[in-house]
Amino acid sequence: MTEYRSENPFGVRPDGTEPFSAHAGATSSPPRATGTLESGLLLEAFDAQLFREQSETVVAKLEKHLADFSIRGLDLTDPAILVDAARALMTTEREQIAAFDENRLAAIVDLYIKTGIQVHSPGYMGRQFSGVVPLSGVIDFVSSVVNQPSSFYEAAQLPNVAEKIMAEELNAFIGWDPGSFAMVTTSGGSLANLTALLSARNRAFPGYWSEGGSALTGQLRPAIAVGDDVHYSVARAAGVLGIGDAQIVRLPLNERHQICVERARPVLDAAERRGLRVFCLVASAGTTPVGAFDPLDELAGLARERDLWLHVDGAHGASLLVSDELRHKLRGIEKVDSLTWDAHKMMFTPAPCTLLFYRNRENSLGAFRQQASYVFDEEPDIYTALDSGEKNFECTKRPMIMPLWALWAIHGRALFAQKIEYLCRLTGDVHRILEGEPDFETLHRPEANILCFRYRPPGLRDEDVHDFQVEIRNRIKFEGNFFISKVNVGEFAALRVVMMNHQVTSEHFRMLLGEIRRVGQDLLRQTHQSR
């Protein structure tokens, strides 16, 4: 077939005909299979007009959901009751295809919306995943329907181009050489951390991929160094790599919950005396417990001294790079070797969408070393140059970059920067509110949008502090007005808020404090009565 080319290959030809339809006698009607279908309901399930009607039903439900700014947290349902409710919405037809039932679809969507965390409500302050910019959900909807797996250019052309564009756009804030860095998308920060650690291990121990542990005969045992508040996915990744807990070197933190560089040196020396070869140092840009940012500039110097790969888990905090006001918190990021960056957190896109950056493009090819003739081309060309299959664990991968790229293409950087800056300012404001409340205890000065604190009213015994915070959080959750989380800070539990919703104001936080006081005072009364 002779391919028609023009300056606008995706529009119509000058004569009004469609491109890429050069077969003689081609029509718009699809070819018919030789056999026949037993039921027209199979064709109906794929019918374009029915799809439109279904979409309108769902969009109406979602529009109502997004317009609801009432304060609500989590409406927990007994799992057995929810199982029954879900089963009641299922067709009883077992032999034939059931006809579409609009009421059934509407009820399914209602149940789906009602039983999840209400990320768009001002009562939601509990986790690091966010309500999405609605447009990004629309693009994700397109991705689900057109279904283009994006590890290979031939299957998903625009997603692969979008990935290249977003890599270049975001690298402008990281600061690496435009001609030598690389980026690949992964399904979540945990997988990105694992992939980066694989690259680091294979660089330090070149024979490990092919020979396994036997390649280490006579060598020090491989180990990684991490801050004591590192995300649990890093320890999991170490386990997958065959590095046991005993080979994870935990570095002490300072009073700001950051890795203390000076105290880290003797810990690394002691690890070497124990027969460990630390090949990678994992720093955090926005730790999960308190949102702390490790001193990347100083850690980069330490990594150079000891020939360590420096990986930054910036799943939460890397997004601050797009803000002129906040990017200084990642000073030194241009000196690290790899960076994990979750767009489904502070870039407000559907999950999962994680970006894994490498300072050195060659290192992006070091995690996986395999041949697979059915996907990897023997003769690379301009098309396969954009393939990511050799660089990421996934073969079939969602085109997760599309919602992020579409938002960036339509609204630009400022959409993200302004929301992030608001959330961080809000967190600073509520910290100041807490400092003025004598019955509350602040535990750190927030660096971004995560804040931990405790309710410490008069009459609360020190030995009861931990259980008291846990029970307050549980009761707040079950009452369903606010959703907050808890985390251990030091020896005791703390209440934790994560400001991810720009609809939240300091007044909403004051309302939350009133709920905490009420619940806490009820608990104290019950405790005193039982003694």
C-alpha positions, 0 to 999 in steps of 0.5 A: 500500500502506498502511504499518503503523506502531507503536512497534516497527516492526521487530517483529510486529503486536499480532495476530501478523502481520508488518509491511510485508506488507499485500498481500492474500493475501501468503504467506511463499513467494517468487514464482516466475519464469515461466521455469525453471532448468536446474539445481537447483545454481543454487538450491543455491548460494543455499540458506539451509541450505547457507549455515549449513553452510558458515558452520559449516565456516569458523567452526570453522577461524577458532576454531582460528586465534584460539585459536592463541597460538604464536609465528609470523611470516610463512611466505613461499611461492614465488608459483609454488608458491602459484599451483599450490596455489590452482589445485589447489583449483579445480573442473575443471568448465567447462560446468555448475555444480559441486556444493558440496564441503565439503572444497574449502572447508575447504582454501581456508580453510586455505590463506588463513589459512596464507599471510597475516601472522599478526596474532593471533600474539605473533610479529607486530610488523611493521605498523600493521594489527591483528588485529580484535576477533573480534566486528567480523569477525562484523559484517563477515560480516553486511555481506558477506551482506546487501550494503547499499552505504552511500553512500545512506540508502535502500540502507543505513538502519542503516549511515547512522544508525550513521555519524551516531551514531559521528560524534557519539560520536567528536567528543566527543573531538575537541571541535568544535561538535556542530551544525557538524561533519561526518564521512564514511567512506572506504575507507582513509586514502589516500582520506580524505587525497585527499578532504580535500585536494580540499576544501582546494584547492576552497576556496582556488581556487574555479574549479579544479573547473570550469575546471581549471588555466586558472582559475589564470592570473596566480595563484601555483601551488597548493602544500601543506606537509607534514612531511618524514615525511608518509605517501606517500599525501599526495604521491600525493594531490597528484599526483592534484590536479595538484600536482607534487612541486615544489609539495610544500613539505617542512617540517623536523623537530626531534629528536623527528621532529615538524614544527619550527614555527619552522623552518617559517616561513622555508621557507614564506616561501621557497616564496612567493618561488618563486611558490607559494601554499601553501593547505594544511598537512598534519600527522601524528598518529602518523607511519608511520616512528616514530609521532611526533605533530606539535605541532597546537596550534602548527601551528594558530596558524601556519595561522591566521597564513597562512590555511592549511587544516590537515589532520591525517593521524591514520590511526594516532594519532587513536585515542589520543583515546578514552584519558584517559591518552593524548589529550593527544598530540593537544592542539589537535586542536579547532583543525584543519580536517579529520582522517583517522582509521583505525578499522582500525588502532588501533580494531581493526576489519576494513579498510578503515574510515576516518573523515574529519572536518571542523570545518566541515560546509560544507567536507565538501561542497566536495570534489566538485561534481557533479549526477547525477540517478540518485543525487542527489535534487532535493528533500532530505528527512529520509532523504537528509539522511543520504546521503554520496554527495555527500561521498565519492568512492565511489558503491558503498561498504561499510558499513564503519562497522558493525563499529566501531559494533557494538563501541562499542554492545556494549562501549563506549569502554573496550574500545578505550582499554584495549587502546591504553593497554596497547600504548603502555605495552608499547612504552615497556617494550621501549624501556627494555629496549633502553636496557639492551642495549649492543649495541642503539641506540635512535633515539627515545623512542616516543610511542605503539606504534611503536619503531625501533632498530638492532642495533650489535654490536662489530665492525660497521663504520659503512659496513655499518650500513644493509645489516646492518639490512636483511639482519637484517630479511629473515632474520628474516622468512624464518625465520618466527618473528617479523614485523618491518618496517624503515624508514630513520631519517636516513641508515640503515635501522632495525628497526621494531616496531609493537605492535598485539597485546595478546597480545605481552609484553615477554618476547616482545620479549626473544625477538625480541632473541635472534633478532636477535642470533643472526642478526646474529652469523651475518651478521658471521661470514659477512662476516669469512670473506669478507674 
